[in-house]
Structures are given as C-alpha cells and as structure tokens.
Amino acid sequence: MSVPLIECVPNISEARREHVIDRLADEVRGIEGVSLLDRSSDVSHNRSVFTIAGTAAALSDAVLGLVSVALETIDLRVHDGVHPRVGAVDVVPFVPLANATMADCVDLARRVGRQIADRFGVPVYLYEHAAVDPARRRLPDIRRGEFEGLAAKMSRPEWRPDFGPAHPHATAGATVVGAREILVAYNVNLATGRLEVARRIASLIRERDGGLPGVRALGLSLPHRGIVQVSMNLVDHRTTALRVVFDRIAAEAAREGVDVLESEIVGLVPSAALAGTTPGHLRLSGFSADQVLEERLRAAGFQV
C-alpha cells in the first residue's frame, strides 16, 4: 500500500515582514518528504497560511521547524492584525489525503501537539477530530479572547491546555493543533468601509447564528485598503457550496446599497468546491488553476 499522504495548513501570525515569511518557507523546503504547495499572506490580517503535504513523519519535522523559527522571530506582545489569534503559530490542522485516514491525522496531531509543548514550552490545545474535550472541538471557541485574554482564560480549570504549561508562552501564546476535513478559506470584499455591514452579513450567514450550514464567518476591516471583508471558513463545501455563499452575501450587501468588490480563496481549494460555478461569477481575484489543490499535488509529484 502507498504511504498515507497528509496535508497540513499552519496559520502563522506574521505577514508584514517578508524576510520572516521567507525564512519560514525555507524551513519547510529544507525538510525531506514534504512539499510546500502554497503560501499566502494578508497584511491586514497579519497572518500567513502555508499549505504543506507529505508523510506524517516529515510533516512532524516541518511543523516543529516552523514553531522554532516563529519563536525566534514573532512576538505577539507587539503583534496586531484584524484576524483573531492566540499564538505565533496559531493553528496547525492535519487533513487526510490519499491513503490517509482521519485516525492517522488524529494520532499525528496529538503527537505533534505534545512535542510542541515539551520542546518549546508552548501550551497546546487540541481541536476538531483530535479534541479530547468536546467543549474544545470548535476552533473559534478556543480562540475567543485571543492572545490578550489568554492568561485569564487559562487560569480557569476548564481551559487548562491539553499539553504544556497552564499559562501562555510570553511571546508565542498558545498553539491549537487538530485534525479536520478539507475546508475552504474564503473571503468576500465589499466596496465600503462600513464595518457594521460586514458584521451584519457575517452574522446572517454563519451557522452558529442560524445561517448557512458549515459556514463560519467574521466581519473584518481591511484598513490598508479602506474596505471591509466577510472572512469565512467553509467547513463543509458539499453542504453549502461556494456559489450559495457568494450569492447570499451579494444579496445582503445589495440591501445595504453596497457592491461586492471581489472574493478570494486563501491557500488552495479542492476542485469539487468549484463545481457549479465559475471564477467570474464569484469575482475571484487573481484566481488561477494553480490554486486547485489537486493540480498543486500533481505538480509536486504526488498521486491524487
């Protein structure tokens, strides 16, 4: 049987210092057995997303290398950005691909989480399928309060970390490690600077508030562009398609007299998520076939 192929999508709290992002990318490239499929950075979010694929052992080495570099170069005490975060290496999800199972990813997440805590003294929470505590399954619940509220949150017995000290790392906060299905990170930018519009739309479409199934959404300001954004994770694109999400946002924006400026996919997207629509309909900014997950895997020499 072929060796199980796993995807890892670390989200790191840095997007404004190119030399730091380059160093993080070089760390991954230096690990045999993994391929850096994509990197994406957003200045307003002050966050970079790396998409990596490889074997479990090699991915473990890559993640530990990223944490080491992040601890040397990122200090959350002086970090700012519009995207919620609790850590310098904020979230590390593992996703099963060819010949891999969710159980493989759960085992890997728990092993890597313990290694991060033991080697670097960074507290680690486990989420989604790797969660031990059902109350910690959802990433937004763990991240609520962000880095600034983390010490107070961790002082409560129910929020002691799964691994590591019961207090934040001074500069790196905490890291959330888990196993999940493929999701689509998707943003829709609105041609307005009115943050209340983006927040209202986000509240209408997110599952938590009775909106679209499998949609998690926030309304954010992009100060470097003078616009606002509905920032989303589509955790089940088969249940709620990209086109459905876009059309609902466009309709709600129109009720406010606001146009959709563009949308964007952060990182890579599975080809199935684009079924039934076109980049033109979604007003995808700068989209190309290079953002399709299967294409990047094939280009890297993996069989999918």
N, C-alpha and C positions, 0 to 999 in steps of 0.2 A: 504494500500500500504506500502511496505517496505520503511524504511528510506533511502534516497539517499546516496550512497557511493561515496566518492570523494577521489582522490589521490592527494597528494601534494609532490613536489620534490624540497625541498630547497637546493640550492647550496651555500656552506659557504666557505669563504676564509681562510681555515686552513686545513693542512694535515700533519704537521710535529710534532705537539705536541699531543701525544696520550692522555694525560690526559684531554686536552681541548675537543678533539673529544668524549671521553668517557662521559664527563660532558654534552655535547650537546645531546648525545644519551640518557643519563639518564633523561634529561629534558623531552624528548618526551615520554619515557617509563612511566613517572610519571603522564601522562595525561590520564584520563579515557575516553574511547570512540575512541581512536586511537591505531593503531599498527605500530610499526617501522618494516617495511618489509625488509629493506636493508640499509646498509651504505657502501660507497665506497670512498676511499681516494687515491689521487695521489700526491706523494711527489714533482715531478717536477711541476705539475700544482699548487701545494699548495692549494688544493681545495678538499672539501668533499661533497659528494652528499648523501642526506638522502631521502629514499622513505617511505612515510607515507600514511596510508589510514584510513579513519574514517568518522564520521559525520562532517557537516560543523562547528557546534559549538565547537566540540572538536579540530578540526584542527586549528581553530582560536586561541584557547588557546595554542596549541602546537607551532604554529609559533611565537606568542608573547613571549613564553618562550625561544625559540631559539634566538630571537633577544636580549632578556635581557642578556642571557649568552654570546652571541657574543660581545655585547658592553662591557662587563666586561673583556673579555679575548683576544680580537683581536684588533690590532692597525694597520690599513692599511699604516700608515706612515713608518712602518718598515717591511711591508709585501712584499715578492717577490715571483713570480711564473710565469710560461710561459703562463698560461691561462688568457685571458682578464677578468677584473673585475672592477666594480665601487663601490662595497660595501663589508663590512664584511659579511653580509647576502646579497649575490649578487643578486640572483634571486629566486623568490618564485612563481612557477606556480601551478595552481589548474587544475585538469583534471577530467572530468566526467567519472564515472564508473557505476556500477549497479544502475538503477533507478534515476540517476542524469542527468541533462541537462547542456548544456553549459551556459544557462542563470543562473542556480544555481551557477556555478563557477564564472561567471562574477560578480554576486552580492557579493559572498564571497570575491573575490579578491579586489573589491572596498571597502568593509567594513574593511577588514584586512589592506589594504593599508592605509586607513585613521587612523586606530588605531595605526599602527606603527609610523606614523608621529606625531600624537597627544601625544602618551605616551612617545616616546623616542626622539623626535626632529630630526628624520632621514627623509630626503626628500624621497619621493616615486614617482616613475614613473609607470604608468600602461601600459601593453603591450598586444600584440595579441588580443584576443577577448574582453579583458577588456579595451583596449585602448579607450580613449576619443578623442585623436588627432590621425588621420590616419597616420601622419608622425612618430608616436611612436609605430606603430604596431610591427615592427621588432626589436627583442632584439639586434642584432648586431648594429643597428643604435643608440640605446640608450647607448650602452656600448662603442661606439667608442670614443677614447680619454682616456678611463679608469679613474681610481681614480685620477691619476696625472694631468689629464686635466679637471677634473670635475668642479672645481671652475670657470675656464674661460668659459666653456661650459654653466654653469648655469647662468652666467651673461648676456647671450643673452636672450631676451624676449621669443623666440620660444622654449627655453629649461628650462623655469621655471617648477618646478615639479608639478605633479598633486596634491600632498598633501605635507604639511610641508614647512620648510624654503627654501628660494631661494639661499641657499648656502650649501655645503656639511657638514655633521657631521664631526667633526675634526678627529675622529678615525675610524668611520664606513662608511664614504662616503654617498652613497645613496643605496636604495633598489628598485629593479624592481619587481613588483607584477603583475601577469596576470592570464589569463585563456586560455588554449590551449588543443588541442587534444593530444593523446599519441604520444610521439616521441621516437626514439631510439638514445641514445648517443653511438656512435660507433667510435673506434679508430683503425687505421691500422699502425703498427710499421714497419719501414723499416730498413734493415740491412746496414745502412750507417749513418754517422754523417753529411752528406751534407744537410744543411737546405734548400738550394736552390731547391733541388729535391722535398722535401715535399711541399714547397711553390708552385712550378710549378704544381705539381699534384693537389693540392688543388684548384688552380685557374682554372684548366681544368674541374674539376668535379662539382664545386659548381654552383648552379642555377643562382646566381647573375651575373656570368660571362658567361652565356650561356651554362652551363654544364647540369648536371642531375637534373630533376625536384625534388623539395623538399629536396635538399641536401645543407647544409651549411657546409663549410669546411675551416680549417686553417692548415697551415703547421707550426709545432712547433718542437723545440728541446727538447730532454729529457736528460739534462746534466748528471744526476745521472747514466744514462745507456750508454751514448755516442752514442745514436741513434737519429733518427728523427721520427716524427709521423704526419700522416694526421688525424687530430681530427675533428670529424663531429657530427652534429645533423641531423638525417634523420627525417624531419618533416612530411613526408608522405611516409611511407614504402610500402603502397599499390601501389603507383605510381612508385616508384623506390625501388626495392627490395634490401635487403642486398647483395645477391649474385651478382647482377648487379654492385653495388658499389665496392665490393671487386674485382671482375674480371677486372673492369676498372682500378682500382689502380694498380693491379698486372701487367696489360699490360703496363701501363705508366711507372711503375718502371723498367720493363724489358727493355724498350727502353733506360733507363739510365744505364743499366747494374747493376741494384740493385734488390735484392731479397726482398720479403715480409717476415719479420721475424715472425709476428703473428698479430692477431687482438684481440680486446677486446670489450666487451659490458660493459658500465658503468651503474651500477644500474641494473634495471630489464628490460626485453624485453617481449612484448606480443607474445604469441605463433604464431600468424599469421605472424609475421615478419620473422619467421624461416622457413616458408613454401617454398618448392622448393630448399632447400639447406641443408647442414649438418654442424655441428661444425668443422668437419675435413676439409671440403672444405674451410671454412672461416678461418681455422687455429686459431680458437678461443682459447685463453689462459685461462686455468683453468675453462672452462665453465662447468656448471652442470645444472640439471633440477631446482635447487634452484633459478636460475636466471630468470626463466619463471614467469612472473607477475601472471598469473592465479594460478600457483602452490603455490606461496607465499600467495596469498589472501586466498586460501582454507586452507592452513596450519594455518593461523591466525584466521580462523573461519568465514570468510566472504563467502557469496554465490555469485558465479560469473557465 
